[in-house]
Amino acid sequence: MVISTGKRKEAIARATISPGKGVFRINSHLLDNHGPRWAREKVRQVIVLADGLADMGAIDIEIVTSGGGVMGQADAIACAIARGLVEYTKSDQLHDLFVKYDRTLIAGDHRQTEVHKPSQSSKGPRHKRQKSYR
């Protein structure tokens, strides 16, 4: 059994990968019932990529995700699954495949929010007082 995590913006996903019958659950729902179709496809890409190098029919993946929006959670889930599968299979080929396809699946997304500046800090990092010319 392997536990891995993935993050994207405010979304956090924890994936538990264990031997089983090929069941994928996200927040106790099957993958086919989770979120919009395009978010499911983002998660399915990782599973399809790994299918040639890992026996996905013999692996159960249980994911718990929270925070952020739908797409942020989908990216966090994809990252958690990719990291977990690499650790579970101990395959350098799988690691290289994920890095070649999309480096953020393994390395994560390094971008952070911009720091709010003084004076108008509650309104955002680049907010300035509106200027009137008349």
C-alpha positions in Angstrom: 0.0 0.0 0.0 1.3 3.5 -1.0 -0.1 6.9 0.1 0.8 9.9 -2.1 -0.3 13.5 -2.3 -0.8 16.1 -5.0 -1.4 19.8 -4.8 -2.6 22.5 -7.2 -3.5 26.0 -6.1 -5.8 25.5 -3.1 -6.7 21.9 -3.9 -5.1 18.9 -2.1 -5.5 15.2 -3.0 -4.4 12.2 -1.1 -4.3 8.9 -3.0 -4.1 5.5 -1.4 -2.9 2.8 -3.9 -3.3 -0.8 -2.9 -3.6 -4.2 -4.6 -7.2 -4.9 -5.6 -9.6 -5.2 -8.6 -9.1 -2.0 -10.5 -11.6 0.2 -8.6 -11.0 4.0 -8.7 -12.8 6.0 -6.1 -12.8 9.8 -5.6 -14.3 11.0 -2.3 -16.1 7.5 -2.0 -17.6 7.9 -5.5 -16.6 6.0 -8.6 -14.5 7.9 -11.1 -17.3 7.7 -13.7 -19.6 9.7 -11.3 -17.1 12.4 -10.3 -17.4 16.0 -11.5 -17.6 17.3 -15.1 -16.5 15.1 -18.0 -13.4 17.2 -18.8 -12.2 16.9 -15.2 -12.6 13.1 -15.4 -10.6 13.0 -18.6 -7.8 14.9 -16.9 -7.6 12.1 -14.3 -8.1 9.3 -16.9 -5.1 10.5 -18.9 -2.8 9.4 -16.1 -4.4 6.0 -15.9 -4.3 5.5 -19.7 -0.6 6.4 -19.7 0.3 4.0 -16.9 -1.8 1.2 -18.3 1.0 -0.2 -20.5 3.6 -0.3 -17.7 1.4 -1.1 -14.7 -1.5 -3.6 -14.4 -4.3 -1.2 -13.7 -6.8 -4.0 -13.3 -5.0 -5.2 -10.2 -4.7 -1.9 -8.4 -7.3 -0.1 -6.3 -7.0 3.7 -6.0 -8.9 5.6 -3.3 -8.6 9.4 -3.4 -9.7 12.0 -0.9 -9.6 15.6 -2.2 -10.6 18.9 -0.7 -10.2 22.6 -1.4 -10.0 24.6 -4.6 -12.1 24.3 -7.6 -13.1 21.5 -10.0 -10.1 21.8 -12.3 -7.6 22.4 -9.4 -8.8 19.2 -7.8 -8.5 17.3 -11.1 -4.9 18.4 -11.4 -4.2 17.5 -7.8 -5.7 14.1 -8.2 -3.7 13.4 -11.4 -0.5 14.4 -9.6 -1.3 12.2 -6.6 -2.1 9.2 -8.8 1.1 9.7 -10.9 3.3 10.0 -7.9 1.7 7.0 -6.2 1.9 4.8 -9.2 5.6 5.5 -9.6 6.3 4.7 -6.0 4.0 1.6 -6.1 5.6 0.1 -9.2 9.1 1.3 -8.5 9.4 1.8 -12.3 11.9 4.3 -13.7 10.2 3.9 -17.1 6.9 5.1 -15.7 8.5 8.0 -14.0 10.2 9.0 -17.3 7.0 8.6 -19.2 5.1 11.0 -16.8 7.9 13.5 -16.9 8.0 13.4 -20.7 4.2 13.8 -21.0 3.8 16.5 -18.3 6.4 17.3 -15.8 3.9 18.8 -13.3 2.4 15.3 -12.8 5.5 14.4 -10.8 7.2 17.7 -9.8 4.0 19.6 -9.0 3.1 23.1 -10.0 5.6 25.7 -8.6 3.5 28.8 -9.2 2.3 30.7 -6.1 -0.1 33.5 -5.6 1.3 37.0 -5.7 1.8 38.7 -2.3 -0.7 41.5 -1.5 1.1 44.9 -1.4 0.6 47.5 1.3 -1.9 50.4 1.1 -4.8 48.5 -0.6 -3.8 45.0 0.5 -7.4 43.7 1.0 -8.3 44.4 -2.6 -5.5 42.5 -4.3 -1.8 42.6 -5.1 -1.9 45.1 -7.9 -4.9 47.2 -6.9 -4.3 51.0 -7.2 -6.6 53.9 -6.4 -8.7 54.8 -9.4 -7.6 58.1 -11.0 -10.1 60.7 -12.5 -8.9 63.1 -15.2 -12.1 65.3 -15.1 
